């Protein structure tokens, strides 16, 4: 069994790893590159393998940086089964449809400015390609080993990152021996709202582990709740809006959960609340369909408190006209919109109308990759370009790190430490210095052999 790294190797997006086992080829994830200024070209480029030669695809979870090129893989010749958790199938159907729609809109926009002799833009893929991909998806429940190829089994366990997220164990029998590869996908922190804690894994021969926050520790949940309470108190006093860029899957639902849990304590009744994300609305409804995956506290809150989608002052804006109307509100509104890194979507319009207001508060609640508008704002930019205009940044910009859906250095190390014998590790899905700092931690604490793969790195298991 060998693994070849083709994506999220030295960066945090574009997850894609090829496992060669028993004369077969198993692909782990097939994600989009996001945030990079060359992202469009990289996503449209040829795969570093022939899609027709891939026998099976396994998806760790629904986030686009792990699934966004799946329809393209199918469009270019992949016809095998796609194994993943049932909740991931539910979510990814929504998310890939959104990607296809954005690609179509972008192509149409580009073609309106077509110069003589220029080739017209075509979308990366269409809804037909999404439909073809989802028809190949096969559900795999947690802790239920499934043979995906002769002598090759996959076992999914709850990764605690988003609904349906899974660690992926690939085990194979070859020449009288069994080899086990363990891929974390994205690993969530313990004690996060809604989700169960990441499941432990007893043993593996090689661990491929994410390292997004490999160089830092998150604030405690208690400190995070206190920080959010202070932000809303300040916003109430200042009289401006609160603008929250949030990923439609995971972070949006977590924020709504906190709104329901702390509705009175945070004085949220004094604000107009907007969920300005059609995909976020659909995803939250999907969360409702999978309450069996919630932790005990979330099941209790869902049943006994205001339902996060039915808060008394929450408006869900599906159409563009309703979204644009929000921009006429200059105070005491809380606007939750995507995208989480401000690379597109409705959030950019809300930033355009709020960044220059010294009474406004911009609250970042997730990771901001290099090159994104979110990272630029978090890094303290005084001016940004939006829709061709130079916008001064006078609003209060907050980074609430304790809401991350990724485990921090301590969480990653502790989870890995429970694996018998502390097997060799390949660290992916991390930028420098995050993953090298995590490598140092694993070597010092567990005596691990650590590899920091780059694209095309091959490791034998």
C-alpha positions as semicolon CSV with decimal commas, in nm:
position;residue;x (nm);y (nm);z (nm)
1;X;0,000;0,000;0,000
2;X;0,137;0,341;-0,107
3;X;-0,007;0,689;-0,080
4;X;0,072;0,974;-0,320
5;X;-0,016;1,329;-0,213
6;X;-0,175;1,547;-0,480
7;X;-0,348;1,824;-0,282
8;X;-0,354;2,000;0,057
9;X;0,018;1,920;0,081
10;X;0,178;2,234;0,220
11;X;-0,153;2,426;0,202
12;X;-0,498;2,403;0,358
13;X;-0,721;2,350;0,055
14;X;-0,754;2,109;-0,238
15;X;-0,747;1,786;-0,035
16;X;-0,663;1,494;-0,267
17;X;-0,459;1,182;-0,191
18;X;-0,418;0,867;-0,402
19;X;-0,384;0,527;-0,234
20;X;-0,246;0,242;-0,444
21;X;-0,336;-0,093;-0,292
22;X;-0,394;-0,449;-0,417
23;X;-0,338;-0,331;-0,774
24;X;-0,623;-0,084;-0,731
25;X;-0,641;0,294;-0,691
26;X;-0,843;0,458;-0,414
27;X;-0,874;0,837;-0,409
28;X;-0,922;1,010;-0,073
29;X;-1,109;1,338;-0,126
30;X;-1,114;1,549;-0,441
31;X;-1,130;1,909;-0,323
32;X;-1,110;2,256;-0,474
33;X;-0,825;2,497;-0,420
34;X;-0,962;2,809;-0,249
35;X;-0,819;3,152;-0,175
36;X;-0,513;3,120;-0,401
37;X;-0,495;3,388;-0,673
38;X;-0,434;3,103;-0,920
39;X;-0,719;2,896;-0,779
40;X;-0,937;2,905;-1,092
41;X;-0,654;2,789;-1,316
42;X;-0,545;2,520;-1,072
43;X;-0,898;2,386;-1,035
44;X;-0,945;2,371;-1,412
45;X;-0,606;2,206;-1,474
46;X;-0,568;1,839;-1,560
47;X;-0,563;1,599;-1,269
48;X;-0,215;1,457;-1,198
49;X;-0,365;1,112;-1,270
50;X;-0,610;0,973;-1,522
51;X;-0,959;0,986;-1,364
52;X;-1,054;0,674;-1,562
53;X;-0,792;0,475;-1,368
54;X;-0,940;0,554;-1,026
55;X;-1,139;0,257;-0,896
56;X;-1,299;0,412;-0,588
57;X;-1,338;0,757;-0,430
58;X;-1,383;0,803;-0,053
59;X;-1,491;1,143;0,085
60;X;-1,407;1,246;0,441
61;X;-1,669;1,521;0,462
62;X;-1,867;1,774;0,260
63;X;-1,656;2,091;0,268
64;X;-1,572;2,213;-0,082
65;X;-1,197;2,201;-0,025
66;X;-1,248;1,825;0,012
67;X;-1,524;1,764;-0,247
68;X;-1,538;2,056;-0,491
69;X;-1,370;1,883;-0,789
70;X;-1,570;1,560;-0,765
71;X;-1,810;1,655;-1,048
72;X;-1,506;1,745;-1,260
73;X;-1,351;1,406;-1,182
74;X;-1,670;1,241;-1,308
75;X;-1,689;1,473;-1,608
76;X;-1,337;1,365;-1,704
77;X;-1,400;0,994;-1,686
78;X;-1,431;0,859;-1,331
79;X;-1,717;0,608;-1,310
80;X;-1,651;0,420;-0,986
81;X;-1,846;0,430;-0,659
82;X;-1,806;0,718;-0,412
83;X;-1,821;0,607;-0,049
84;X;-1,904;0,853;0,229
85;X;-2,133;0,909;0,528
86;X;-2,509;0,956;0,456
87;X;-2,507;1,306;0,609
88;X;-2,218;1,400;0,381
89;X;-2,421;1,289;0,079
90;X;-2,705;1,512;0,200
91;X;-2,478;1,813;0,249
92;X;-2,255;1,772;-0,054
93;X;-2,555;1,755;-0,286
94;X;-2,644;2,107;-0,170
95;X;-2,288;2,239;-0,181
96;X;-2,190;2,107;-0,522
97;X;-2,511;2,243;-0,673
98;X;-2,412;2,583;-0,535
99;X;-2,064;2,550;-0,687
100;X;-2,211;2,462;-1,026
101;X;-2,442;2,763;-1,010
102;X;-2,157;2,999;-0,918
103;X;-1,944;2,858;-1,202
104;X;-2,228;2,920;-1,448
105;X;-2,281;3,278;-1,325
106;X;-1,906;3,351;-1,342
107;X;-1,883;3,216;-1,697
108;X;-2,180;3,426;-1,806
109;X;-2,025;3,736;-1,649
110;X;-1,690;3,675;-1,821
111;X;-1,859;3,625;-2,158
112;X;-2,036;3,960;-2,135
113;X;-1,694;4,123;-2,160
114;X;-1,558;3,894;-2,431
115;X;-1,311;4,056;-2,669
116;X;-1,292;3,965;-3,041
117;X;-1,089;3,648;-3,085
118;X;-1,119;3,545;-2,719
119;X;-1,252;3,202;-2,637
120;X;-1,576;3,210;-2,438
121;X;-1,558;3,098;-2,075
122;X;-1,721;2,769;-1,984
123;X;-1,814;2,666;-1,629
124;X;-1,585;2,419;-1,455
125;X;-1,885;2,187;-1,438
126;X;-2,263;2,202;-1,455
127;X;-2,557;2,073;-1,254
128;X;-2,566;1,771;-1,486
129;X;-2,214;1,685;-1,375
130;X;-2,318;1,726;-1,011
131;X;-2,615;1,495;-1,068
132;X;-2,389;1,237;-1,232
133;X;-2,153;1,251;-0,932
134;X;-2,422;1,221;-0,666
135;X;-2,566;0,916;-0,840
136;X;-2,234;0,741;-0,773
137;X;-2,243;0,808;-0,398
138;X;-2,287;0,514;-0,161
139;X;-2,363;0,561;0,212
140;X;-2,134;0,420;0,479
141;X;-2,238;0,450;0,844
142;X;-1,994;0,520;1,125
143;X;-1,807;0,218;1,268
144;X;-1,949;-0,016;1,001
145;X;-1,658;-0,163;0,799
146;X;-1,741;-0,201;0,430
147;X;-1,551;-0,386;0,162
148;X;-1,503;-0,137;-0,119
149;X;-1,273;-0,356;-0,332
150;X;-1,171;-0,723;-0,301
151;X;-0,961;-0,740;0,015
152;X;-0,988;-0,363;0,080
153;X;-1,214;-0,229;0,354
154;X;-1,311;0,122;0,463
155;X;-1,423;0,219;0,813
156;X;-1,556;0,566;0,890
157;X;-1,556;0,714;1,239
158;X;-1,695;1,046;1,360
159;X;-1,433;1,321;1,314
160;X;-1,635;1,584;1,505
161;X;-1,566;1,853;1,242
162;X;-1,903;1,904;1,070
163;X;-2,213;1,690;1,036
164;X;-2,113;1,359;0,875
165;X;-1,739;1,428;0,889
166;X;-1,531;1,115;0,922
167;X;-1,186;0,980;0,977
168;X;-1,121;0,721;0,707
169;X;-0,946;0,391;0,774
170;X;-0,837;0,196;0,468
171;X;-0,730;-0,160;0,554
172;X;-0,606;-0,413;0,301
173;X;-0,486;-0,771;0,305
174;X;-0,177;-0,831;0,094
175;X;0,060;-1,127;0,099
176;X;-0,070;-1,252;0,432
177;X;-0,044;-0,917;0,611
178;X;-0,296;-0,642;0,686
179;X;-0,202;-0,278;0,640
180;X;-0,403;0,011;0,784
181;X;-0,395;0,370;0,660
182;X;-0,577;0,627;0,874
183;X;-0,678;0,961;0,717
184;X;-0,822;1,222;0,952
185;X;-0,990;1,442;0,692
186;X;-1,048;1,747;0,912
187;X;-1,049;1,670;1,283
188;X;-1,276;1,868;1,513
189;X;-1,211;1,985;1,869
190;X;-1,362;1,824;2,175
191;X;-1,669;1,980;2,341
192;X;-1,783;2,173;2,034
193;X;-2,155;2,251;2,007
194;X;-2,392;2,015;1,826
195;X;-2,134;1,751;1,729
196;X;-1,998;1,452;1,915
197;X;-1,628;1,445;2,003
198;X;-1,391;1,285;1,751
199;X;-1,381;0,907;1,788
200;X;-1,054;0,750;1,891
201;X;-0,880;0,493;1,672
202;X;-0,698;0,196;1,823
203;X;-0,425;0,128;1,567
204;X;-0,283;0,218;1,226
205;X;0,034;0,169;1,025
206;X;0,036;0,525;0,890
207;X;-0,162;0,833;0,993
208;X;-0,233;1,112;0,743
209;X;-0,335;1,398;0,969
210;X;-0,449;1,753;0,913
211;X;-0,244;2,034;1,068
212;X;-0,449;2,351;1,009
213;X;-0,391;2,483;1,361
214;X;-0,074;2,289;1,432
215;X;0,104;2,592;1,579
216;X;-0,159;2,734;1,812
217;X;-0,402;2,670;2,093
218;X;-0,765;2,777;2,081
219;X;-0,937;2,977;2,348
220;X;-1,162;2,776;2,576
221;X;-1,533;2,760;2,494
222;X;-1,605;2,957;2,811
223;X;-1,371;3,237;2,706
224;X;-1,520;3,230;2,356
225;X;-1,875;3,270;2,487
226;X;-1,759;3,558;2,707
227;X;-1,586;3,721;2,410
228;X;-1,897;3,698;2,193
229;X;-2,106;3,840;2,478
230;X;-1,870;4,139;2,500
231;X;-1,887;4,197;2,122
232;X;-2,267;4,207;2,127
233;X;-2,262;4,435;2,431
234;X;-2,024;4,672;2,250
235;X;-2,233;4,658;1,931
236;X;-2,546;4,740;2,129
237;X;-2,369;5,039;2,284
238;X;-2,207;5,157;1,958
239;X;-2,529;5,117;1,764
240;X;-2,373;4,962;1,454
241;X;-2,422;4,630;1,278
242;X;-2,249;4,301;1,354
243;X;-2,130;4,128;1,036
244;X;-2,023;3,764;1,064
245;X;-1,863;3,589;0,765
246;X;-1,943;3,222;0,819
247;X;-1,904;2,898;0,630
248;X;-2,245;2,769;0,528
249;X;-2,166;2,422;0,660
250;X;-2,075;2,388;1,024
251;X;-1,995;2,738;1,141
252;X;-2,334;2,887;1,052
253;X;-2,515;2,616;1,245
254;X;-2,281;2,657;1,542
255;X;-2,340;3,033;1,554
256;X;-2,717;2,984;1,538
257;X;-2,687;2,729;1,817
258;X;-2,507;2,985;2,033
259;X;-2,770;3,244;1,946
260;X;-3,042;3,011;2,074
261;X;-2,847;2,912;2,384
262;X;-2,752;3,267;2,486
263;X;-3,039;3,462;2,334
264;X;-3,131;3,648;2,654
265;X;-2,783;3,675;2,804
266;X;-2,643;3,841;2,491
267;X;-2,942;4,073;2,451
268;X;-3,009;3,941;2,102
269;X;-3,373;4,044;2,123
270;X;-3,255;4,404;2,066
271;X;-3,113;4,315;1,723
272;X;-3,258;4,218;1,389
273;X;-3,096;3,884;1,301
274;X;-3,038;3,784;0,938
275;X;-2,927;3,450;0,801
276;X;-2,833;3,579;0,457
277;X;-2,717;3,257;0,300
278;X;-2,942;3,040;0,084
279;X;-2,698;2,752;0,117
280;X;-2,664;2,808;0,491
281;X;-3,044;2,788;0,521
282;X;-3,060;2,463;0,324
283;X;-2,770;2,315;0,519
284;X;-2,929;2,404;0,852
285;X;-3,243;2,223;0,740
286;X;-3,021;1,923;0,656
287;X;-2,883;1,936;1,010
288;X;-3,244;1,902;1,127
289;X;-3,270;1,578;0,929
290;X;-2,973;1,425;1,111
291;X;-3,043;1,499;1,478
292;X;-2,939;1,142;1,557
293;X;-2,577;1,256;1,507
294;X;-2,598;1,540;1,763
295;X;-2,441;1,523;2,107
296;X;-2,660;1,500;2,416
297;X;-2,658;1,875;2,490
298;X;-2,760;1,969;2,135
299;X;-3,046;1,721;2,131
300;X;-3,169;1,873;2,455
301;X;-3,141;2,233;2,332
302;X;-3,310;2,151;2,000
303;X;-3,605;2,014;2,197
304;X;-3,637;2,267;2,482
305;X;-3,507;2,608;2,362
306;X;-3,597;2,827;2,065
307;X;-3,507;2,630;1,757
308;X;-3,206;2,796;1,588
309;X;-3,404;2,845;1,267
310;X;-3,707;2,983;1,448
311;X;-3,562;3,256;1,668
312;X;-3,830;3,523;1,704
313;X;-3,631;3,798;1,528
314;X;-3,445;3,585;1,271
315;X;-3,506;3,657;0,903
316;X;-3,388;3,402;0,646
317;X;-3,312;3,575;0,316
318;X;-3,320;3,345;0,018
319;X;-3,351;3,589;-0,273
320;X;-3,115;3,864;-0,380
321;X;-3,363;4,146;-0,336
322;X;-3,414;4,063;0,032
323;X;-3,038;4,043;0,077
324;X;-2,982;4,384;-0,079
325;X;-3,251;4,536;0,145
326;X;-3,037;4,453;0,451
327;X;-2,783;4,712;0,337
328;X;-3,032;4,989;0,415
329;X;-3,002;4,895;0,785
330;X;-2,717;5,080;0,954
331;X;-2,759;4,973;1,314
332;X;-2,859;4,690;1,545
333;X;-2,853;4,419;1,280
334;X;-2,661;4,093;1,304
335;X;-2,580;3,967;0,955
336;X;-2,461;3,608;0,915
337;X;-2,353;3,546;0,556
338;X;-2,103;3,358;0,339
339;X;-1,845;3,300;0,228
340;X;-1,646;3,232;0,543
341;X;-1,318;3,367;0,399
342;X;-1,493;3,655;0,214
343;X;-1,376;3,521;-0,123
344;X;-1,724;3,558;-0,276
345;X;-2,091;3,554;-0,194
346;X;-2,316;3,801;-0,018
347;X;-2,074;3,880;0,265
348;X;-1,865;4,100;0,034
349;X;-2,164;4,328;-0,025
350;X;-2,227;4,358;0,350
351;X;-1,861;4,437;0,411
352;X;-1,881;4,706;0,143
353;X;-2,159;4,877;0,338
354;X;-2,017;4,827;0,689
355;X;-1,638;4,833;0,684
356;X;-1,617;5,214;0,679
357;X;-1,854;5,250;0,976
358;X;-1,662;5,291;1,307
359;X;-1,970;5,167;1,494
360;X;-1,980;4,836;1,306
361;X;-1,823;4,511;1,425
362;X;-1,685;4,248;1,185
363;X;-1,651;3,910;1,356
364;X;-1,434;3,637;1,203
365;X;-1,518;3,295;1,342
366;X;-1,312;3,062;1,121
367;X;-0,980;3,004;0,954
368;X;-0,875;3,265;0,694
369;X;-0,639;3,123;0,431
370;X;-0,350;3,320;0,283
371;X;-0,455;3,554;0,004
372;X;-0,821;3,581;0,103
373;X;-0,999;3,906;0,186
374;X;-1,069;3,759;0,530
375;X;-0,697;3,713;0,600
376;X;-0,624;4,067;0,473
377;X;-0,881;4,213;0,717
378;X;-0,766;3,995;1,007
379;X;-0,409;4,112;0,942
380;X;-0,518;4,471;1,002
381;X;-0,559;4,627;0,657
382;X;-0,661;4,993;0,667
383;X;-0,811;4,987;0,315
384;X;-0,944;4,710;0,090
385;X;-1,069;4,695;-0,270
386;X;-1,429;4,581;-0,312
387;X;-1,622;4,598;-0,639
388;X;-1,365;4,837;-0,781
389;X;-1,386;5,079;-0,490
390;X;-1,130;5,161;-0,221
391;X;-1,302;5,100;0,113
392;X;-1,149;5,236;0,436
393;X;-1,158;4,991;0,727
394;X;-1,291;5,181;1,028
395;X;-1,508;4,902;1,175
396;X;-1,393;4,695;1,472
397;X;-1,247;4,368;1,341
398;X;-1,259;4,070;1,580
399;X;-1,111;3,721;1,547
400;X;-1,290;3,470;1,768
401;X;-1,053;3,175;1,742
402;X;-1,230;2,954;1,995
403;X;-1,504;2,874;1,745
404;X;-1,278;2,683;1,511
405;X;-1,412;2,355;1,375
406;X;-1,052;2,225;1,369
407;X;-0,866;2,076;1,664
408;X;-0,572;2,287;1,783
409;X;-0,218;2,162;1,842
410;X;-0,307;2,015;2,180
411;X;-0,620;1,846;2,045
412;X;-0,443;1,698;1,743
413;X;-0,157;1,570;1,956
414;X;-0,389;1,419;2,218
415;X;-0,604;1,245;1,956
416;X;-0,297;1,100;1,784
417;X;-0,147;0,998;2,120
418;X;-0,425;0,744;2,175
419;X;-0,319;0,538;1,870
420;X;-0,122;0,234;1,978
421;X;0,250;0,248;1,910
422;X;0,236;0,606;1,775
423;X;0,277;0,513;1,409
424;X;0,445;0,729;1,143
425;X;0,258;1,047;1,052
426;X;0,221;1,250;0,733
427;X;0,097;1,603;0,805
428;X;-0,129;1,760;0,541
429;X;-0,387;2,039;0,520
430;X;-0,161;2,296;0,685
431;X;0,049;2,597;0,599
432;X;0,389;2,683;0,744
433;X;0,472;2,723;1,022
434;X;0,162;2,536;1,142
435;X;0,247;2,187;1,031
436;X;0,621;2,205;1,110
437;X;0,537;2,319;1,464
438;X;0,297;2,026;1,498
439;X;0,568;1,795;1,365
440;X;0,800;1,920;1,640
441;X;0,529;1,859;1,900
442;X;0,462;1,502;1,784
443;X;0,831;1,417;1,774
444;X;0,895;1,560;2,119
445;X;0,586;1,420;2,291
446;X;0,535;1,085;2,120
447;X;0,864;1,011;1,947
448;X;0,685;1,005;1,613
449;X;0,838;0,976;1,269
450;X;0,685;1,270;1,081
451;X;0,679;1,344;0,708
452;X;0,576;1,680;0,563
453;X;0,464;1,579;0,213
454;X;0,455;1,811;-0,084
455;X;0,262;1,745;-0,409
456;X;0,369;1,415;-0,570
457;X;0,537;1,287;-0,250
458;X;0,496;0,907;-0,229
459;X;0,501;0,721;0,102
460;X;0,495;0,344;0,145
461;X;0,276;0,196;0,418
